[in-house]
Amino acid sequence: MVTCVPSTRATSALASGPGSRFSAIRWREQTASTNADALAEARTGHPEGLVVVADHQTAGRGRQGRTWTAPPGASLLVSVLLRPPRAVVEACATAVAVAAAEAVEEVAGFAPRLKWPNDLVWPGDGSGPDRKLSGILAEADWAEGGTAAVVVGIGINVSWPAELPAELADIAIACNHITDRAVDREDLLVALLQALDRHYTALVADGDRQALLDEWRRRSATLGRRVRVELDDEDVVGTAVDVTPDGHLVVAPDEGPVRTFAVGDVIHLRTPVL
């Protein structure tokens, strides 16, 4: 059973200014998955703009069926329900990623980078690998006639223990590891939804993804980097050079012609010191 927690401050802030599209907020102490909750509501016909937030998820999911777990109350765990035109369905996750980066910069005071397809990462001093601050999972539920309900879930690590478990120490990071500023999850939620409202409104108004992609490129941790794209049947090593209008990654391999990837795990490679 889930328990709804009042979120009057966030709801009031959104309803009284930019971001009113997302003022229907359901904040829960615990649930299995905010994405699953929002998808269930979508299938009952709930209109666009529903926001499901949880202090803790017992069955959080990441890309490619991976599990995703955060300590209770340590992360902003949120899913939003969108009903976009078909032409921009694939851009919804990009809009959330850019909005999340803007929100972290506004509230926490530092600017995370975006790793393709839609992770937020912190590069640190360059002596080690990029560490993951946030992950995004988008799921679409298609109805007859080709209309889609899109649920985009994001988990932003906000206040984690200073010492991370050994299996996470080199790959994960939280806001409190980067800044001394106290980061309030409701403030971060409001900033995220207000930024998303701006980007999503512009996206659906004319279907033009260019401005959104330009902002993604500006914040990218992937473009210009040597990468390894891991696929089911091969690995491709090369330099990430661009993203297409559909958000697919363009890579110039070390050998062979330029390739474009719609899916795949991307590993940022460190340039060897000669």
Secondary structure by P-SEA (a helix, b strand, c coil): cbbbbbaaaaaaaaaacccccccbbbbbcccccaaaaaaaaaaaccccbbbbbbccccccccccbbbbbbcccccccbbbbbbcccccccaaaaaaaaaaaaaaaacccbbbbbcccbbbbbbccccccbbbcbbbbbbbbbccccccbbbbbbbbbcccccccccccccccccccccccccccaaaaaaaaaaaaaaaaaaaaccccaaaaaaaaaaaccccccbbbbbccccccccccccccccbbbbbbcccccbbbbcbbbbbbbccccc
